[in-house]
Amino acid sequence: MQNLILRDPVIFAVTAGFILDLIFGDPHSMIHPVQIIGRIISFCENLYRKIFGKKERTAGVFCALTVLFISTAVPCLLLWLCGRISFYLELALQIWWCGRLLAARSLRDETMKVYRAVRSGDLEKSRKAVSMIVGRDTERLDLTGVTKAAVETAAENTSDGEAAPLFYMMLFGAAGGFFYKAVNTMDSMIGYRNERYLRFGTFAAKLDDVLNFLPARLSGILMCAAAGLCGLDSKNALRIFIRDRKKHDSPNSAHTEAATAGALDVQLAGDAWYFGKLHKKPYLGDPIRPVEPEDIPRADRLMLTTSVLVLILLAVIRLGAERILHVL
């Protein structure tokens, strides 16, 4: 075990963190790193809006760069200080942070709350449960709409909440995870295309598109393979993934949703309400059968299986790259 840890502590830390997240999830009694990043974003937004006034794009760039610096430099410093004391103390902190930067267990727990509410037939309870995990307006959703929203959230977060953090943590350890989470959190807070953030959040939104480019495609492809392992329609998952993965304004958002729609043989996405305004969106997948409550746990299993495949593939690539560099 010691030789394995010393050979590549990053792979060990990311894998252990992944397992830690699956077992324990996010302790509600402790503040989450993303909450801290969110507070930094709010502070920097207010600061740079005051400094730059109407120069919103410039203010947004400075806000994003400051958030990225703080969110990455502080973890790096703390890891360095722990490493000065003990290699294993630094490793323990890496493992803890890697686990906290992943979202599989918490996402499963939240979507299963929606599942239980939908199964009970309580529409108001279902709407309230799904409102905790989606950004869209939920007051117009019926039970089928609530179910679709939960399935789509599990699908989308396979990339944003699992594949992308794993990708950057496997490259740079926990610090890489913090860097990605800072960008992703900025996109969710200031990346909206509304009057307030259309200019201010442009840089953060574009940076999120860049960072998610590879993870979105990797997770979409592996999700098609995972569908077969989950007893779902892997052939249709691949067909719909290839056909519908670009049917979104964002270059990355539809990849895992399309694969999920194909795997489940259902139709997802379509028009949705945000902040009281209807947004017209194309459908993903074919309505081979209607969406049903059981699709929520199926989407969760697909998300978890895809995440395992992503972890294994990234670890193999990292080990292979290290071997090649050693030979060179």
ABEGO torsion letter per residue (X at the ends): XAAAAAABAAAAAAAAAAAAAAAAEBBAABBBAAAAAAAAAAAAAAAAAAAAEABAAAAAAAAAAAAAAAAAAAAAAAAAAAAAABAAAAAAAAAAAAAAABAAAAAAAAAAAAAAAAAAGBAAAAAAAAAAABABBAAABBAAAAAAAAAAAAAAAAAAAAAAAAAAAAAAEAAAAAAAAAAAAAAAAAABBBAAAAAAAAAAAAAAAAAAAAAAAAAAAAAAAAAAAAGBBAAAAAAAAAAAAABBABAAAAAAAAAAAAAAGBBBEEBBBBGGBBBBBBBBEBBABBBBAAAAAAAAAAAAAAAAAAAAAAAAAAAAAAAAAAAX
